[in-house]
Amino acid sequence: MNDYYSLFREYLINQKSNSVNTRDSYLRDVSFYLEYLSKNGIASPVLADEAVVDQYVQHLRSLNRSATTISRNIASVRCFYKFLIFRGEMDSNPAKSVKLEKAEKKLPQVLSGEEIDLLLAQPRVTDVKGCRDKAMLELLYATGIRVSELINLNVKDINLRAGMLYCRGNKGVRTLPVYASAIVAVSDYIYRMRDLIADDKSGDALFVNLNGSRLTRQGFWKIVKSYAVQAGITKEITPHTLRHSFAMHLLQNGASVKDIQTMMGHADISSTQVYVHLLDLDNHVKAVYNDCHPRAKTS
C-alpha cells in the first residue's frame, strides 16, 4: 500500500497542477483510507470494490464527520483510483458511483465594519510581533487574498510607493490596490521590525515568525483567533473570515460581482455570487424588521 501511496504522491507533485493545500488534502485523505483498508484486512487498494468504499463512507459517518468532510475524502479516493487506472493497475473506479449526502451550503461568516475596526486595533505595534501582525491583518482585509497567498508573499511582491500588491496564485499574478493605512502598516513592519526577526533562512519571505522562518497557516490562524478574543468578538472567526468580509463590504458599497471575482481570483463567478445571496438575505431581514417591528415603524 505504501508503494501506491508514494507513487501517488510523486504523481501529484510532478504531474498535477493542484495547489499545495489541495495536494496535502488528497494525501491526508488517501492515507486515512489506506489505513482503514489495512485495519479491515484488505491488503491492497486494488482489491477494494464499491461495497468496500460504501463501508468506508459509513465508517466516516460513525466518526461524526460532516457531509463536507466525507465528500472531500471520497473525492480524494476517487482521484487516487483514477491514478491507479491510469497506471493500468485497475479497470474501474470503485469510488466513482458511491452516493454521498449533499453537504449543506453554509453562508460565509462576515464581520461588520465595527468588528473589523476592533480586530485591526488589537495588535501592539510597539513590539515586533504586534507590528508584524498589524501588517498582516491590514493587508488581508485590504486585498481579500487567501491566507495561503498571504504567507507566501515575498518582500518584492508589494510596491509600497504605488500602493499595489502582486499576488501570485495558481492562475497567475493578480495586481491588487492596497489602501493607504495598510501600506503604512506594511511599511512600518518592513523598515522598522522585519530585520529584527529575519535571518538567513527567511529568504525573501515578507512575513516571518519570531524564529526567522516563513509564517505558516497554523501560525496565522492562532494569531487571528487570539486577537478576536482580545477584541471581544464572539463570532466564529477564521483567517478566511477577513476574505469574506472584504468581498461583502465591497459589494455593499457598490462594487460589481465581476470586479470582486477578479480581485479574489475566483475561477468561477458562482463562487463570488454567494456574497450576493448573503447581501440579499441581509437586506430582506432588515426590510422585514423595519416593516414589522412596532418601534421600527414609529422611529
N, C-alpha and C positions, 0 to 999 in steps of 0.2 A: 504493500500500500504506500509505503514511504517513497518508493521509486516513482510511482504515479504522481504523488504529491510534488516531488522535486521537479519532475518533468513539466507539470502544470505550472509550477512557479516560474520556471525558465521561460515557458511559453508566454505567460502574462507579461513578464519583464521585457522580453526581446521582440515579441510579435504583436502584442496588443497595445493600443494607444490609450488605455484607461488611465485615469489619474492614480496617483499613489494610494489615495484613500480607498478608491474602488478596488484596486488590486489587493490591498491589505484585507478588505472586507471579504472578497472572494476566498482568499487563502484561509482566513479565520473560520469562515463558514464551512469550507470543504474539510478542513482539519477536524472540526467538530463532527461532521458527517462520517468521516473515515473512522474516527474514534468510536462512534456509535456502532458502525458495522463490525468493528473488531470485537467490541464487548458483546455483540449478539451472534458471534460465531461465524460471521461472513468474512472469509479470508481475503477476498478481493472485491473491489467495487464493480468489476466486470461481471460478477456473479449475482449482483443485485437486480431485481426486476421491479416492475411498477408497484407490486404489493409491498416490497421492502421500503420503497420511498414513501408510500402511503403510511406505513407503520412509523417511519421516521417523523412524518408530519404530526402523527398522533403523539409521539414522544415529545416533540417540541411544545405541543399544546399542554401536555401533562406538566411541563416545566413552567406553565403560565406565560409563555412567550406571546407577545402581541401578534396580531394578524400581520402587521407591517414587518415585524422581525421574521416571522415564518416565511412570508413571501420573498423577502430578501435572501433567506437561507436557501430556499428552493431555486431561486434564480441563479444562485452561485453553483448549486449542484447541477443544474441544467447546463451551465457553461462548462463545468468540469466534464460532464459526459459528452458534450459536443466536441471537446478536445480529444477525448478517448476515441470517438467515432472518426475524427479527423486523422488520428494515428492508425486507424484500422483495427483497434482493439475490440470494438463493438460495432454492431449493425444498427442498433436503435437506441434511443434515449429513454431510459426508464422513468425519468423525471418529467418528460415532455407533457404527458396527459394528466398529471396529478392536479386535482382540483383544489383550489385554495379559497378560504373565506375572503371576501372583499374587505380590504383594510378601510376602516373609517377614515375619511379625509378630515384632518384637523385643520382648522384655520390657524394661520400663524399668530403667535403671541407678539403683540406690538406695545411698545412703551409710549406713553403720552409725552408731549413736549416737556412738561414739568418733570417727569421721571427721567428723561434724558438729561436735563439740566442738573438734576440731583446726582445722577450717576457720574457725569463728567466732572462734577465739583469735588468728588471724593479723594482722588489721588493727591498726595502732598508733593508738590513739585520742588520742594526744597531738598529732597533727597533723591538719590539715583533711581531707585525703584519707582517712586511716585512720578518722577519726571518722565520716565520711560512709559509707565502705564497710562499716564495722561495722553501722551502722544499716540499710543496705540488705540485707545478708546475714541479719541477725537478723529483719527484717520479712518477708523472703521465706520463710524457714523457719517463722516463726511463723504465717503465714497461708496458705501454699501458692498465692498468687496467681501469675498468669502474669507473665513478665518485661515484656511489653508493658503490663500493668496497673501494674506497679511503677513503670516510668519515666514513666507518665502521671499518677501521683498528684500532687495538689496539697496544699499545707500544710493546707488546711481539711478534707482527707479523713481525717485521723486525729484522734481525740479522745483526747488524752493522759490526761486526768483519768479518763475512763470506760474507757480501755484498749480502744477499739474502732476498727476501720478501716472506712471506707466505700469499697468498691471498685466503680468504675463501669465495667462491661463492656458488651458488645453487647446483653445480655439484661436490662439494668437495673442496679440497685445491690445488691451483696451486703454485708451487715453482718457483719464478722468480728471475733471476740475476738483480742486480742494479749497474749501472756504478758508478765509484768512486766519481765523483763530486756530484752526487745525494746523495750518502752515507754521504759525508761531509756536505751537506746542512741539511739532516735529523738529523745527529749527533749534529750539531750546535744548531738546534731548540730544540732537546730533552734535551741536557745538559746545554744549556745556557738560554733558554727562556720559555720552556713549563711550568716549575714550577711557573713562574710569573703570569700565567693566569689560570692554572689548580686549581681546588678546590675539595671539597668532591663530587660534582655532576658530575665531569669529569670522574670518574671511571678510566678505563684503556684506554680510548679513546686517540688515538695518536694525532689527530688534533682537537683542541677545539677553540671556539670563545673567544672573549675578556671577555665574562661573565662566562667562565668556562664550558659551555655546549658543547657537541659534535657538530661539524660544520655540517650544513645542505647542501643539494644540492643547494638550492636557494642562500645560503651564498657564496658557492664556485663559482656559476655561476656569481655572481656580481663581485667577485674577478677577474676572468678571463677577464670579459668584461672591467673592469677598467684598467687593465694592457695592454690589447690590444689597448685601446685608447691612453694610455701613450706612447706605442711603435710606434704609428702611423700606425698600421696595419689596412688596410681598408676592408679586407675580413670579412665576417660574421662569427664570431667565437663563438663557444660554448665550454664547457668543453670537449665534445666528440671529438672536433677537434684535441686535443692532442693525443687521442687514434688513430684516423685515421692517423695522421702524424707519429706516432710510427710505425704502420703497413707498411705504404707506404715507409718510409725511410729504414726499414729493407729489404723490397722487392727490392728496388732499389740497395741495397748493397749486394744482393746475397742470402738472407735468403729464404728458401723454404716455399711454401704456407702451407705445413703441419706443419712446426715448428711454423709459425706465428699463425696458428689456435690453436695450443696447448697453446702458450703464452697468447693469447687473451681470451681463454676459450670459443671459438665458438663451439657449439654442432654440427653444420652442416658446412662443408667446403665451401659450396656455399656462406656463409656469408663472408668468407675470400677472395674468388675469385673475389669479386668486386674490390679489390685493383689491381688485375692482369689486369682487364679491364681498370682501370684508368691508369696504367702504360703503357699498350699498346696504349691507346689514346694519352698519353703524348709523347711517342716515335714516333707515327705516325705524330703528329703535328710538331715535331722537324725535322723529315725526310723531310716532305713537305716543311718546311721553308728553310732548307738547300739546297734542290733541286731547289726551285723555286724563292727564293728571290735573285735579281741580286747582291747585296752586299755580301750575304752569300756565293754565288758561287765563288766570287773572293777573299774572305778573307782566 
